């Protein structure tokens, strides 16, 4: 169930938040909600920096094995392009 919440936040921070939310294709409310959920999930755990949903979607994309020869071949192909 959604419920309204009134916050007192500096106007410039609200504007930055709205711009960022728009760039992410999300609402500012959903981002604030995600932050609160993150606080609950990270309670009692050591965390460095919250990971954005965009970054989280990339986790595992580079998994697999690649040899040094594969990497060198990639660099050569990249330089030839």
C-alpha positions, -999 to +999 in steps of 0.1 A: +000+000+000+014+034-010+013+062+014+022+099+011+053+112+029+063+148+033+100+156+034+118+189+039+147+189+014+168+217+000+153+229-033+185+224-053+187+188-041+151+182-052+159+196-087+190+175-090+171+144-079+143+151-104+168+155-132+186+123-122+153+104-119+142+116-154+176+104-169+170+070-153+134+068-165+121+066-130+102+087-105+118+105-077+094+087-053+105+053-065+142+062-060+136+074-025+116+042-018+145+021-032+169+039-009+148+031+022+146-005+011+184-005+006+188+008+042+167-021+055+186-047+035+220-034+044+213-031+081+240-050+100+260-056+069+291-037+058+285-019+025+307+005+007+285+023-018+250+016-030+250+001-064+226+016-089+201-007-107+218+000-140+251-012-125+235-042-109+221-053-142+257-056-155+268-080-127+280-113-143+281-099-178+319-105-179+318-139-163+335-167-182+371-175-190+393-155-213+430-161-217+457-135-221+459-145-258+422-138-262+427-104-246+456-096-269+436-106-299+408-084-288+432-054-284+447-060-319+413-062-335+402-031-316+433-011-329+427-023-365+391-012-365 
